[in-house]
Amino acid sequence: MRLQLIAVGQRMPAWVSAAFSDYQSRFPRDCTFELTEIPAGKRGKNADIARILAQEGERMLSAVGKGNRIVTLEVTGKPWDTPQLSKQLASWQMDGRNVSLLVGGPEGLAPACISAAEQRWSLSNLTLPHPMVRVIIAESLYRAWSLLNNHPYHRE
């Protein structure tokens, strides 16, 4: 199975890239994890946010692999603790499709992305900094994988 994180934003701080890469490299060959960055639309004083959001959404959906399960990251999504995420990961593996996780920009996700989602996942009721979200997702998925595979990384 291939996990794909599609996130709006580029040029992350070095610590974000380093932390994400560290967790990304830990995934085994049979459960790869990749990042696809979508350029954020230019936001200015009189920016047409609805248009920018729609364009970002189009770019995100075009980056989703054909037939992939789409999971959006939203504050209003379903919160999963580590055992629940581990069960989700197992379910995704049994489904046989790759999974694309979508993280929007400053205003969130485009309505088209939300409509395309099969599942909605919430990391927290808090609004988190988008660079940090990448690291949290990578660590959480790796921890879920380690729990499924009795790897010593996850200890309760």
C-alpha positions as CSV (number, residue, x, y, z in Angstrom):
1,M,0.0,0.0,0.0
2,R,1.1,3.5,-0.7
3,L,0.2,6.4,1.6
4,Q,0.3,9.8,0.0
5,L,0.1,13.1,2.0
6,I,-1.0,15.9,-0.3
7,A,-0.5,19.2,1.4
8,V,-0.8,22.8,0.4
9,G,2.4,24.7,0.9
10,Q,6.0,24.5,0.0
11,R,9.4,25.6,1.4
12,M,8.9,24.3,4.9
13,P,11.3,25.1,7.7
14,A,14.3,22.8,7.8
15,W,13.2,21.1,11.1
16,V,9.8,20.1,9.4
17,S,11.6,18.6,6.4
18,A,14.0,16.8,8.6
19,A,11.4,15.4,10.9
20,F,9.1,14.4,8.1
21,S,11.9,12.7,6.2
22,D,12.9,10.8,9.3
23,Y,9.5,9.2,9.8
24,Q,9.0,8.8,6.0
25,S,12.2,6.7,5.8
26,R,11.0,4.4,8.6
27,F,8.1,3.0,6.6
28,P,8.7,-0.4,5.0
29,R,8.6,-1.1,1.3
30,D,5.2,-2.7,1.5
31,C,3.7,0.5,3.1
32,T,5.4,3.5,1.5
33,F,4.7,7.1,2.5
34,E,5.2,10.0,0.2
35,L,4.6,13.7,0.2
36,T,3.1,15.8,-2.6
37,E,3.3,19.5,-2.1
38,I,0.8,21.8,-3.8
39,P,1.8,25.4,-4.2
40,A,-0.4,27.8,-2.2
41,G,-2.3,30.4,-4.2
42,K,-1.1,34.0,-3.8
43,R,-3.0,35.7,-1.0
44,G,-3.1,39.4,-0.8
45,K,-5.2,42.2,0.6
46,N,-8.0,41.8,-2.0
47,A,-7.4,38.1,-2.9
48,D,-10.4,36.1,-4.2
49,I,-10.1,33.4,-1.5
50,A,-12.9,31.3,-3.0
51,R,-11.1,31.1,-6.3
52,I,-7.7,30.4,-4.7
53,L,-9.3,27.6,-2.6
54,A,-10.9,26.1,-5.7
55,Q,-7.7,26.2,-7.6
56,E,-5.8,24.6,-4.8
57,G,-8.5,21.9,-4.6
58,E,-8.2,21.2,-8.3
59,R,-4.4,20.7,-8.0
60,M,-4.8,18.5,-4.9
61,L,-7.4,16.3,-6.6
62,S,-5.3,16.0,-9.7
63,A,-2.4,14.7,-7.6
64,V,-4.5,11.9,-6.1
65,G,-3.7,8.6,-7.7
66,K,-6.4,6.9,-9.7
67,G,-8.7,4.9,-7.5
68,N,-7.1,6.1,-4.3
69,R,-9.1,6.4,-1.1
70,I,-9.3,10.1,-0.1
71,V,-9.1,11.0,3.5
72,T,-9.3,14.7,4.4
73,L,-7.7,16.2,7.5
74,E,-10.3,18.5,9.1
75,V,-11.0,19.9,12.5
76,T,-14.6,18.5,12.1
77,G,-13.4,15.0,11.1
78,K,-13.3,11.9,13.3
79,P,-10.7,11.9,16.0
80,W,-8.7,8.6,16.1
81,D,-6.5,7.5,19.0
82,T,-3.5,5.4,18.1
83,P,-5.3,2.0,18.4
84,Q,-8.1,3.3,16.2
85,L,-5.7,4.7,13.7
86,S,-3.9,1.4,13.6
87,K,-7.3,-0.3,12.9
88,Q,-7.9,2.2,10.1
89,L,-4.5,1.4,8.6
90,A,-5.3,-2.3,8.7
91,S,-8.6,-1.6,7.1
92,W,-7.0,0.5,4.4
93,Q,-4.5,-2.3,3.7
94,M,-7.3,-4.9,3.4
95,D,-9.1,-2.6,1.0
96,G,-6.3,-2.9,-1.4
97,R,-6.2,0.7,-2.6
98,N,-3.7,3.4,-2.0
99,V,-4.6,6.2,0.4
100,S,-4.3,10.0,-0.2
101,L,-4.5,12.2,2.8
102,L,-5.4,15.8,2.0
103,V,-4.3,18.8,4.1
104,G,-5.5,22.2,3.0
105,G,-4.0,25.7,3.2
106,P,-4.7,28.6,5.5
107,E,-8.5,28.5,4.8
108,G,-8.7,24.7,4.8
109,L,-9.8,22.5,2.0
110,A,-11.8,23.3,-1.1
111,P,-15.4,22.0,-1.1
112,A,-14.5,19.7,-4.0
113,C,-11.9,17.9,-1.8
114,I,-14.3,17.6,1.1
115,S,-16.9,16.1,-1.3
116,A,-14.4,13.6,-2.7
117,A,-13.4,12.3,0.8
118,E,-14.4,8.8,1.9
119,Q,-13.2,9.6,5.4
120,R,-12.5,12.7,7.4
121,W,-9.8,12.6,10.1
122,S,-9.3,15.2,12.9
123,L,-5.9,15.4,14.6
124,S,-7.2,17.8,17.2
125,N,-10.0,20.3,17.9
126,L,-7.2,22.9,17.9
127,T,-6.1,24.6,14.7
128,L,-2.5,23.4,14.2
129,P,0.3,25.0,12.3
130,H,0.3,23.4,8.8
131,P,4.0,22.6,8.9
132,M,3.6,20.8,12.2
133,V,0.6,18.8,10.9
134,R,2.9,17.1,8.4
135,V,5.1,15.8,11.1
136,I,2.2,14.8,13.3
137,I,0.6,12.8,10.5
138,A,3.9,11.1,9.6
139,E,4.6,10.1,13.2
140,S,1.0,9.0,13.9
141,L,0.9,6.8,10.8
142,Y,4.3,5.3,11.6
143,R,3.2,4.6,15.2
144,A,0.0,3.0,13.9
145,W,2.0,0.8,11.6
146,S,4.4,-0.1,14.4
147,L,1.5,-1.1,16.6
148,L,0.0,-3.3,13.8
149,N,3.4,-5.0,13.2
150,N,4.4,-5.4,16.9
151,H,7.4,-3.1,16.3
152,P,9.0,-1.8,19.5
153,Y,8.5,1.8,18.5
154,H,5.0,1.9,20.0
155,R,5.0,1.2,23.7
156,E,1.9,1.7,25.8
